[in-house]
């Protein structure tokens, strides 16, 4: 069973990680698909252009059909004209696509297991922050980062009730603070190191479906 160091408490303390959530074999295909889905869902899709039917003006024929020596023209809003409509331009759309729940859960387990395997995951001790202290958060990172041999960016996962710790970490450079519900596979993979509080660890494990895998395996 994998374990992770505990920050903010006993320096030699280790926390056991749930094997069902942090012992997954890496699935590159599912991880890639989940990252694509998350990034696509973040696209606004608001780009919009006007075709010749939407551009104002152009109701009258610019000149008569014959006898002028010029090419025929029916509307000044033609795509051939300056200020005319756009042909096949972008329209508002949604870029989202569906990823099955089992695939999403396995991709999340794969990303978490990757941090557990390379030793870039740490657990924040309960009661490490009784008040917002950015200097305390910076001290914890400086003491731990040389040991894992990696630098930031760092992802800190905290529940909404852990406001003091969130306020302490969020002002640090290249440190992102997210709730367990908001963490995505792309956020986990983007981080070089990851710190998770004990309540957040339980919620992340629940999101991976680890608590249900005993009775209903979801490994793809």
C-alpha positions as protocol buffer text, in pm:
chain_id: "A"
residue {
  index: 1
  type: UNK
  ca { x: 0 y: 0 z: 0 }
}
residue {
  index: 2
  type: UNK
  ca { x: 130 y: 343 z: -94 }
}
residue {
  index: 3
  type: UNK
  ca { x: 187 y: 612 z: 165 }
}
residue {
  index: 4
  type: UNK
  ca { x: 261 y: 984 z: 169 }
}
residue {
  index: 5
  type: UNK
  ca { x: 442 y: 1216 z: 410 }
}
residue {
  index: 6
  type: UNK
  ca { x: 239 y: 1432 z: 646 }
}
residue {
  index: 7
  type: UNK
  ca { x: 312 y: 1806 z: 640 }
}
residue {
  index: 8
  type: UNK
  ca { x: 252 y: 2030 z: 937 }
}
residue {
  index: 9
  type: UNK
  ca { x: 286 y: 1761 z: 1201 }
}
residue {
  index: 10
  type: UNK
  ca { x: 539 y: 1494 z: 1291 }
}
residue {
  index: 11
  type: UNK
  ca { x: 814 y: 1511 z: 1028 }
}
residue {
  index: 12
  type: UNK
  ca { x: 847 y: 1132 z: 1023 }
}
residue {
  index: 13
  type: UNK
  ca { x: 474 y: 1063 z: 1003 }
}
residue {
  index: 14
  type: UNK
  ca { x: 332 y: 879 z: 704 }
}
residue {
  index: 15
  type: UNK
  ca { x: -26 y: 853 z: 590 }
}
residue {
  index: 16
  type: UNK
  ca { x: -155 y: 544 z: 414 }
}
residue {
  index: 17
  type: UNK
  ca { x: -326 y: 605 z: 82 }
}
residue {
  index: 18
  type: UNK
  ca { x: -631 y: 399 z: -20 }
}
residue {
  index: 19
  type: UNK
  ca { x: -507 y: 129 z: -253 }
}
residue {
  index: 20
  type: UNK
  ca { x: -825 y: 135 z: -460 }
}
residue {
  index: 21
  type: UNK
  ca { x: -780 y: 504 z: -542 }
}
residue {
  index: 22
  type: UNK
  ca { x: -400 y: 536 z: -550 }
}
residue {
  index: 23
  type: UNK
  ca { x: -293 y: 197 z: -679 }
}
residue {
  index: 24
  type: UNK
  ca { x: -437 y: 219 z: -1029 }
}
residue {
  index: 25
  type: UNK
  ca { x: -232 y: 122 z: -1332 }
}
residue {
  index: 26
  type: UNK
  ca { x: -184 y: 427 z: -1555 }
}
residue {
  index: 27
  type: UNK
  ca { x: -424 y: 435 z: -1850 }
}
residue {
  index: 28
  type: UNK
  ca { x: -286 y: 689 z: -2100 }
}
residue {
  index: 29
  type: UNK
  ca { x: -578 y: 661 z: -2340 }
}
residue {
  index: 30
  type: UNK
  ca { x: -845 y: 733 z: -2078 }
}
residue {
  index: 31
  type: UNK
  ca { x: -637 y: 1010 z: -1922 }
}
residue {
  index: 32
  type: UNK
  ca { x: -592 y: 1178 z: -2261 }
}
residue {
  index: 33
  type: UNK
  ca { x: -963 y: 1151 z: -2334 }
}
residue {
  index: 34
  type: UNK
  ca { x: -1059 y: 1297 z: -1996 }
}
residue {
  index: 35
  type: UNK
  ca { x: -814 y: 1587 z: -2031 }
}
residue {
  index: 36
  type: UNK
  ca { x: -952 y: 1666 z: -2376 }
}
residue {
  index: 37
  type: UNK
  ca { x: -1307 y: 1661 z: -2239 }
}
residue {
  index: 38
  type: UNK
  ca { x: -1219 y: 1893 z: -1952 }
}
residue {
  index: 39
  type: UNK
  ca { x: -1040 y: 2141 z: -2176 }
}
residue {
  index: 40
  type: UNK
  ca { x: -1320 y: 2132 z: -2432 }
}
residue {
  index: 41
  type: UNK
  ca { x: -1579 y: 2201 z: -2162 }
}
residue {
  index: 42
  type: UNK
  ca { x: -1387 y: 2514 z: -2063 }
}
residue {
  index: 43
  type: UNK
  ca { x: -1410 y: 2662 z: -2412 }
}
residue {
  index: 44
  type: UNK
  ca { x: -1665 y: 2940 z: -2427 }
}
residue {
  index: 45
  type: UNK
  ca { x: -1778 y: 2874 z: -2782 }
}
residue {
  index: 46
  type: UNK
  ca { x: -1913 y: 3228 z: -2826 }
}
residue {
  index: 47
  type: UNK
  ca { x: -1743 y: 3314 z: -3157 }
}
residue {
  index: 48
  type: UNK
  ca { x: -2005 y: 3439 z: -3399 }
}
residue {
  index: 49
  type: UNK
  ca { x: -2004 y: 3582 z: -3752 }
}
residue {
  index: 50
  type: UNK
  ca { x: -2282 y: 3717 z: -3975 }
}
residue {
  index: 51
  type: UNK
  ca { x: -2371 y: 3560 z: -4306 }
}
residue {
  index: 52
  type: UNK
  ca { x: -2525 y: 3759 z: -4591 }
}
residue {
  index: 53
  type: UNK
  ca { x: -2872 y: 3715 z: -4444 }
}
residue {
  index: 54
  type: UNK
  ca { x: -2771 y: 3875 z: -4113 }
}
residue {
  index: 55
  type: UNK
  ca { x: -2565 y: 4169 z: -4239 }
}
residue {
  index: 56
  type: UNK
  ca { x: -2770 y: 4489 z: -4245 }
}
residue {
  index: 57
  type: UNK
  ca { x: -2838 y: 4672 z: -4571 }
}
residue {
  index: 58
  type: UNK
  ca { x: -2809 y: 4543 z: -4924 }
}
residue {
  index: 59
  type: UNK
  ca { x: -3181 y: 4529 z: -4992 }
}
residue {
  index: 60
  type: UNK
  ca { x: -3163 y: 4713 z: -5322 }
}
residue {
  index: 61
  type: UNK
  ca { x: -2985 y: 4588 z: -5629 }
}
residue {
  index: 62
  type: UNK
  ca { x: -2663 y: 4799 z: -5660 }
}
residue {
  index: 63
  type: UNK
  ca { x: -2715 y: 4864 z: -6033 }
}
residue {
  index: 64
  type: UNK
  ca { x: -2926 y: 4736 z: -6317 }
}
residue {
  index: 65
  type: UNK
  ca { x: -2863 y: 4392 z: -6451 }
}
residue {
  index: 66
  type: UNK
  ca { x: -2752 y: 4487 z: -6805 }
}
residue {
  index: 67
  type: UNK
  ca { x: -2601 y: 4776 z: -6992 }
}
residue {
  index: 68
  type: UNK
  ca { x: -2347 y: 4908 z: -6741 }
}
residue {
  index: 69
  type: UNK
  ca { x: -2050 y: 4700 z: -6852 }
}
residue {
  index: 70
  type: UNK
  ca { x: -1996 y: 4582 z: -6497 }
}
residue {
  index: 71
  type: UNK
  ca { x: -2042 y: 4237 z: -6355 }
}
residue {
  index: 72
  type: UNK
  ca { x: -2388 y: 4144 z: -6236 }
}
residue {
  index: 73
  type: UNK
  ca { x: -2455 y: 4220 z: -5866 }
}
residue {
  index: 74
  type: UNK
  ca { x: -2766 y: 4147 z: -5668 }
}
residue {
  index: 75
  type: UNK
  ca { x: -2667 y: 4272 z: -5323 }
}
residue {
  index: 76
  type: UNK
  ca { x: -2391 y: 4475 z: -5164 }
}
residue {
  index: 77
  type: UNK
  ca { x: -2396 y: 4228 z: -4874 }
}
residue {
  index: 78
  type: UNK
  ca { x: -2258 y: 3950 z: -5091 }
}
residue {
  index: 79
  type: UNK
  ca { x: -1951 y: 3772 z: -4944 }
}
residue {
  index: 80
  type: UNK
  ca { x: -1760 y: 3899 z: -5247 }
}
residue {
  index: 81
  type: UNK
  ca { x: -1805 y: 4258 z: -5136 }
}
residue {
  index: 82
  type: UNK
  ca { x: -1621 y: 4449 z: -4862 }
}
residue {
  index: 83
  type: UNK
  ca { x: -1851 y: 4457 z: -4563 }
}
residue {
  index: 84
  type: UNK
  ca { x: -2051 y: 4165 z: -4692 }
}
residue {
  index: 85
  type: UNK
  ca { x: -2144 y: 3847 z: -4511 }
}
residue {
  index: 86
  type: UNK
  ca { x: -1903 y: 3571 z: -4407 }
}
residue {
  index: 87
  type: UNK
  ca { x: -1916 y: 3231 z: -4567 }
}
residue {
  index: 88
  type: UNK
  ca { x: -1905 y: 2934 z: -4330 }
}
residue {
  index: 89
  type: UNK
  ca { x: -1789 y: 3151 z: -4039 }
}
residue {
  index: 90
  type: UNK
  ca { x: -1790 y: 3030 z: -3677 }
}
residue {
  index: 91
  type: UNK
  ca { x: -2120 y: 3025 z: -3491 }
}
residue {
  index: 92
  type: UNK
  ca { x: -2193 y: 2985 z: -3116 }
}
residue {
  index: 93
  type: UNK
  ca { x: -2159 y: 2620 z: -3024 }
}
residue {
  index: 94
  type: UNK
  ca { x: -2073 y: 2383 z: -2741 }
}
residue {
  index: 95
  type: UNK
  ca { x: -1746 y: 2192 z: -2759 }
}
residue {
  index: 96
  type: UNK
  ca { x: -1833 y: 1948 z: -2481 }
}
residue {
  index: 97
  type: UNK
  ca { x: -1844 y: 1575 z: -2542 }
}
residue {
  index: 98
  type: UNK
  ca { x: -1934 y: 1291 z: -2315 }
}
residue {
  index: 99
  type: UNK
  ca { x: -1692 y: 1066 z: -2130 }
}
residue {
  index: 100
  type: UNK
  ca { x: -1843 y: 768 z: -1952 }
}
residue {
  index: 101
  type: UNK
  ca { x: -1846 y: 783 z: -1574 }
}
residue {
  index: 102
  type: UNK
  ca { x: -1637 y: 468 z: -1534 }
}
residue {
  index: 103
  type: UNK
  ca { x: -1378 y: 607 z: -1773 }
}
residue {
  index: 104
  type: UNK
  ca { x: -1371 y: 940 z: -1587 }
}
residue {
  index: 105
  type: UNK
  ca { x: -1320 y: 764 z: -1255 }
}
residue {
  index: 106
  type: UNK
  ca { x: -1042 y: 543 z: -1385 }
}
residue {
  index: 107
  type: UNK
  ca { x: -867 y: 844 z: -1541 }
}
residue {
  index: 108
  type: UNK
  ca { x: -886 y: 1025 z: -1206 }
}
residue {
  index: 109
  type: UNK
  ca { x: -745 y: 720 z: -1027 }
}
residue {
  index: 110
  type: UNK
  ca { x: -464 y: 701 z: -1283 }
}
residue {
  index: 111
  type: UNK
  ca { x: -367 y: 1065 z: -1227 }
}
residue {
  index: 112
  type: UNK
  ca { x: -372 y: 1030 z: -849 }
}
residue {
  index: 113
  type: UNK
  ca { x: -178 y: 704 z: -862 }
}
residue {
  index: 114
  type: UNK
  ca { x: 90 y: 869 z: -1074 }
}
residue {
  index: 115
  type: UNK
  ca { x: 161 y: 1120 z: -795 }
}
residue {
  index: 116
  type: UNK
  ca { x: 158 y: 844 z: -535 }
}
residue {
  index: 117
  type: UNK
  ca { x: 404 y: 631 z: -732 }
}
residue {
  index: 118
  type: UNK
  ca { x: 656 y: 909 z: -791 }
}
residue {
  index: 119
  type: UNK
  ca { x: 634 y: 1041 z: -434 }
}
residue {
  index: 120
  type: UNK
  ca { x: 506 y: 1387 z: -525 }
}
residue {
  index: 121
  type: UNK
  ca { x: 198 y: 1367 z: -303 }
}
residue {
  index: 122
  type: UNK
  ca { x: 179 y: 1484 z: 58 }
}
residue {
  index: 123
  type: UNK
  ca { x: -97 y: 1499 z: 318 }
}
residue {
  index: 124
  type: UNK
  ca { x: -164 y: 1816 z: 515 }
}
residue {
  index: 125
  type: UNK
  ca { x: -195 y: 1741 z: 885 }
}
residue {
  index: 126
  type: UNK
  ca { x: -517 y: 1831 z: 1059 }
}
residue {
  index: 127
  type: UNK
  ca { x: -482 y: 2148 z: 1262 }
}
residue {
  index: 128
  type: UNK
  ca { x: -176 y: 2262 z: 1069 }
}
residue {
  index: 129
  type: UNK
  ca { x: -338 y: 2606 z: 1033 }
}
residue {
  index: 130
  type: UNK
  ca { x: -537 y: 2772 z: 1309 }
}
residue {
  index: 131
  type: UNK
  ca { x: -522 y: 3109 z: 1133 }
}
residue {
  index: 132
  type: UNK
  ca { x: -420 y: 3230 z: 784 }
}
residue {
  index: 133
  type: UNK
  ca { x: -39 y: 3236 z: 767 }
}
residue {
  index: 134
  type: UNK
  ca { x: 123 y: 3253 z: 424 }
}
residue {
  index: 135
  type: UNK
  ca { x: 471 y: 3232 z: 578 }
}
residue {
  index: 136
  type: UNK
  ca { x: 374 y: 2902 z: 740 }
}
residue {
  index: 137
  type: UNK
  ca { x: 253 y: 2764 z: 406 }
}
residue {
  index: 138
  type: UNK
  ca { x: 574 y: 2873 z: 233 }
}
residue {
  index: 139
  type: UNK
  ca { x: 780 y: 2706 z: 507 }
}
residue {
  index: 140
  type: UNK
  ca { x: 596 y: 2376 z: 461 }
}
residue {
  index: 141
  type: UNK
  ca { x: 659 y: 2382 z: 87 }
}
residue {
  index: 142
  type: UNK
  ca { x: 1026 y: 2473 z: 123 }
}
residue {
  index: 143
  type: UNK
  ca { x: 1085 y: 2191 z: 370 }
}
residue {
  index: 144
  type: UNK
  ca { x: 913 y: 1931 z: 152 }
}
residue {
  index: 145
  type: UNK
  ca { x: 997 y: 2026 z: -209 }
}
residue {
  index: 146
  type: UNK
  ca { x: 1372 y: 1947 z: -193 }
}
residue {
  index: 147
  type: UNK
  ca { x: 1290 y: 1599 z: -68 }
}
residue {
  index: 148
  type: UNK
  ca { x: 1071 y: 1514 z: -366 }
}
residue {
  index: 149
  type: UNK
  ca { x: 1320 y: 1666 z: -606 }
}
residue {
  index: 150
  type: UNK
  ca { x: 1056 y: 1865 z: -791 }
}
residue {
  index: 151
  type: UNK
  ca { x: 960 y: 2226 z: -806 }
}
residue {
  index: 152
  type: UNK
  ca { x: 626 y: 2393 z: -846 }
}
residue {
  index: 153
  type: UNK
  ca { x: 355 y: 2425 z: -979 }
}
residue {
  index: 154
  type: UNK
  ca { x: 186 y: 2280 z: -674 }
}
residue {
  index: 155
  type: UNK
  ca { x: -178 y: 2181 z: -641 }
}
residue {
  index: 156
  type: UNK
  ca { x: -332 y: 2211 z: -294 }
}
residue {
  index: 157
  type: UNK
  ca { x: -667 y: 2038 z: -244 }
}
residue {
  index: 158
  type: UNK
  ca { x: -870 y: 2165 z: 53 }
}
residue {
  index: 159
  type: UNK
  ca { x: -1234 y: 2151 z: 153 }
}
residue {
  index: 160
  type: UNK
  ca { x: -1443 y: 2465 z: 183 }
}
residue {
  index: 161
  type: UNK
  ca { x: -1426 y: 2435 z: 563 }
}
residue {
  index: 162
  type: UNK
  ca { x: -1046 y: 2466 z: 560 }
}
residue {
  index: 163
  type: UNK
  ca { x: -1048 y: 2837 z: 491 }
}
residue {
  index: 164
  type: UNK
  ca { x: -740 y: 2923 z: 699 }
}
residue {
  index: 165
  type: UNK
  ca { x: -521 y: 2683 z: 503 }
}
residue {
  index: 166
  type: UNK
  ca { x: -667 y: 2800 z: 171 }
}
residue {
  index: 167
  type: UNK
  ca { x: -594 y: 3163 z: 253 }
}
residue {
  index: 168
  type: UNK
  ca { x: -240 y: 3066 z: 352 }
}
residue {
  index: 169
  type: UNK
  ca { x: -156 y: 2885 z: 28 }
}
residue {
  index: 170
  type: UNK
  ca { x: -339 y: 3087 z: -234 }
}
residue {
  index: 171
  type: UNK
  ca { x: -102 y: 3385 z: -228 }
}
residue {
  index: 172
  type: UNK
  ca { x: 207 y: 3177 z: -301 }
}
residue {
  index: 173
  type: UNK
  ca { x: 358 y: 3184 z: -648 }
}
residue {
  index: 174
  type: UNK
  ca { x: 266 y: 2891 z: -873 }
}
residue {
  index: 175
  type: UNK
  ca { x: 38 y: 2735 z: -614 }
}
residue {
  index: 176
  type: UNK
  ca { x: -324 y: 2657 z: -704 }
}
residue {
  index: 177
  type: UNK
  ca { x: -588 y: 2586 z: -440 }
}
residue {
  index: 178
  type: UNK
  ca { x: -895 y: 2384 z: -540 }
}
residue {
  index: 179
  type: UNK
  ca { x: -1173 y: 2194 z: -367 }
}
residue {
  index: 180
  type: UNK
  ca { x: -1204 y: 1815 z: -412 }
}
residue {
  index: 181
  type: UNK
  ca { x: -1514 y: 1866 z: -627 }
}
residue {
  index: 182
  type: UNK
  ca { x: -1338 y: 2113 z: -861 }
}
residue {
  index: 183
  type: UNK
  ca { x: -1020 y: 1911 z: -920 }
}
residue {
  index: 184
  type: UNK
  ca { x: -990 y: 1767 z: -1267 }
}
residue {
  index: 185
  type: UNK
  ca { x: -752 y: 1520 z: -1426 }
}
residue {
  index: 186
  type: UNK
  ca { x: -578 y: 1803 z: -1614 }
}
residue {
  index: 187
  type: UNK
  ca { x: -524 y: 1995 z: -1287 }
}
residue {
  index: 188
  type: UNK
  ca { x: -359 y: 1691 z: -1127 }
}
residue {
  index: 189
  type: UNK
  ca { x: -134 y: 1620 z: -1425 }
}
residue {
  index: 190
  type: UNK
  ca { x: -32 y: 1986 z: -1458 }
}
residue {
  index: 191
  type: UNK
  ca { x: 97 y: 1993 z: -1099 }
}
residue {
  index: 192
  type: UNK
  ca { x: 451 y: 1881 z: -1024 }
}
residue {
  index: 193
  type: UNK
  ca { x: 362 y: 1831 z: -657 }
}
residue {
  index: 194
  type: UNK
  ca { x: 32 y: 1786 z: -481 }
}
residue {
  index: 195
  type: UNK
  ca { x: -83 y: 1848 z: -123 }
}
residue {
  index: 196
  type: UNK
  ca { x: -414 y: 1707 z: -3 }
}
residue {
  index: 197
  type: UNK
  ca { x: -580 y: 1750 z: 336 }
}
residue {
  index: 198
  type: UNK
  ca { x: -722 y: 1443 z: 508 }
}
residue {
  index: 199
  type: UNK
  ca { x: -1090 y: 1540 z: 452 }
}
residue {
  index: 200
  type: UNK
  ca { x: -1012 y: 1618 z: 88 }
}
residue {
  index: 201
  type: UNK
  ca { x: -837 y: 1282 z: 51 }
}
residue {
  index: 202
  type: UNK
  ca { x: -1154 y: 1102 z: 154 }
}
residue {
  index: 203
  type: UNK
  ca { x: -1367 y: 1306 z: -87 }
}
residue {
  index: 204
  type: UNK
  ca { x: -1124 y: 1248 z: -374 }
}
residue {
  index: 205
  type: UNK
  ca { x: -1127 y: 876 z: -304 }
}
residue {
  index: 206
  type: UNK
  ca { x: -1508 y: 883 z: -313 }
}
residue {
  index: 207
  type: UNK
  ca { x: -1500 y: 1063 z: -650 }
}
residue {
  index: 208
  type: UNK
  ca { x: -1285 y: 788 z: -797 }
}
residue {
  index: 209
  type: UNK
  ca { x: -1543 y: 529 z: -703 }
}
residue {
  index: 210
  type: UNK
  ca { x: -1291 y: 357 z: -477 }
}
residue {
  index: 211
  type: UNK
  ca { x: -1543 y: 311 z: -196 }
}
residue {
  index: 212
  type: UNK
  ca { x: -1772 y: 114 z: -430 }
}
residue {
  index: 213
  type: UNK
  ca { x: -1517 y: -95 z: -613 }
}
residue {
  index: 214
  type: UNK
  ca { x: -1531 y: -374 z: -357 }
}
residue {
  index: 215
  type: UNK
  ca { x: -1887 y: -464 z: -452 }
}
residue {
  index: 216
  type: UNK
  ca { x: -1894 y: -326 z: -806 }
}
residue {
  index: 217
  type: UNK
  ca { x: -1554 y: -312 z: -973 }
}
residue {
  index: 218
  type: UNK
  ca { x: -1512 y: -19 z: -1206 }
}
residue {
  index: 219
  type: UNK
  ca { x: -1167 y: -86 z: -1340 }
}
residue {
  index: 220
  type: UNK
  ca { x: -1179 y: -75 z: -1716 }
}
